[in-house]
Amino acid sequence: MVQFTIPGLTAAQYDKVWEELREAGHENPRGMIHHYAGYVGNNWLIIEIWESEELYTEFGKTLTPFLDKHAVPKTQPIILDLHYIYDHSSADSSV
């Protein structure tokens, strides 16, 4: 699980990064299971679930130029080992 807290990020910046990722053929990053984003106070909070830290790191090489292009504030993500996922839409919810 990867968590980003990004102060100062706007919805317009966030949306533009995803728009350009899709246009470049990266709408379904290999290894990304879930991506959630929203505001918490004045910060943009992003939570992602990845198959592995290696796949997350690999995608970071693709993502970084898009973030830089749109002046997304740099932040250090928190990477956590995920113990359990509950997904009511899936029969197999264990990791």
C-alpha positions as CSV (number, residue, x, y, z in Angstrom):
1,M,0.0,0.0,0.0
2,V,1.3,3.4,-0.9
3,Q,0.1,6.6,0.7
4,F,0.8,10.1,-0.6
5,T,-0.1,13.3,1.2
6,I,0.4,16.2,-1.2
7,P,-0.1,19.7,0.0
8,G,-1.0,22.3,-2.6
9,L,-2.0,19.9,-5.3
10,T,-5.1,21.1,-7.1
11,A,-7.9,18.9,-8.7
12,A,-6.9,20.5,-12.1
13,Q,-3.3,19.3,-11.8
14,Y,-4.4,15.8,-10.6
15,D,-6.9,15.5,-13.5
16,K,-4.4,16.7,-16.1
17,V,-1.8,14.2,-15.0
18,W,-4.3,11.3,-15.3
19,E,-5.6,12.7,-18.7
20,E,-2.1,12.7,-20.1
21,L,-1.2,9.3,-18.6
22,R,-4.3,7.9,-20.4
23,E,-3.4,9.7,-23.7
24,A,0.1,8.2,-23.4
25,G,-1.3,4.6,-23.0
26,H,-0.7,4.3,-19.2
27,E,-4.4,4.2,-18.1
28,N,-3.9,0.8,-16.5
29,P,-0.5,0.8,-14.8
30,R,0.9,-2.8,-14.5
31,G,0.5,-4.0,-11.0
32,M,-1.8,-1.3,-9.7
33,I,-4.9,-2.8,-8.1
34,H,-6.6,0.2,-6.6
35,H,-6.1,4.0,-6.7
36,Y,-8.1,6.4,-4.4
37,A,-7.7,10.1,-4.2
38,G,-9.4,13.0,-2.4
39,Y,-9.0,16.0,-0.2
40,V,-8.2,15.9,3.5
41,G,-8.1,19.5,4.7
42,N,-5.8,21.4,2.4
43,N,-3.9,18.2,1.3
44,W,-4.6,15.8,-1.5
45,L,-4.5,12.3,-0.1
46,I,-3.8,9.4,-2.5
47,I,-3.9,5.7,-1.5
48,E,-2.8,3.0,-3.9
49,I,-2.7,-0.8,-3.6
50,W,0.0,-2.4,-5.7
51,E,0.8,-6.1,-6.4
52,S,4.4,-5.3,-5.3
53,E,6.7,-2.5,-4.3
54,E,8.8,-3.3,-7.4
55,L,5.9,-2.7,-9.8
56,Y,5.0,0.6,-8.0
57,T,8.7,1.7,-8.3
58,E,8.7,0.8,-12.0
59,F,5.6,2.9,-12.7
60,G,7.1,5.8,-10.8
61,K,9.7,6.1,-13.6
62,T,6.8,6.6,-16.0
63,L,4.7,8.9,-13.7
64,T,7.5,11.3,-12.5
65,P,7.8,13.2,-15.8
66,F,4.1,13.9,-15.8
67,L,4.2,15.1,-12.2
68,D,7.1,17.3,-13.0
69,K,5.5,18.8,-16.1
70,H,2.5,19.9,-14.0
71,A,4.5,21.1,-11.1
72,V,3.0,18.6,-8.7
73,P,4.7,19.2,-5.3
74,K,7.2,16.5,-4.5
75,T,6.4,14.4,-1.5
76,Q,7.8,11.2,0.0
77,P,5.3,8.4,-0.1
78,I,4.7,6.1,2.8
79,I,5.0,2.5,1.7
80,L,3.3,-0.1,4.0
81,D,3.0,-3.9,3.8
82,L,-0.6,-4.7,3.4
83,H,-1.9,-7.4,5.6
84,Y,-5.5,-7.8,4.5
85,I,-8.0,-6.4,1.9
86,Y,-11.7,-6.7,2.2
87,D,-13.5,-6.3,-1.1
88,H,-17.2,-7.2,-0.9
89,S,-17.3,-7.5,-4.7
90,S,-14.6,-10.2,-4.8
91,A,-14.9,-13.8,-3.5
92,D,-11.2,-13.9,-2.6
93,S,-10.3,-10.9,-0.4
94,S,-7.1,-12.1,1.3
95,V,-3.6,-10.9,0.4
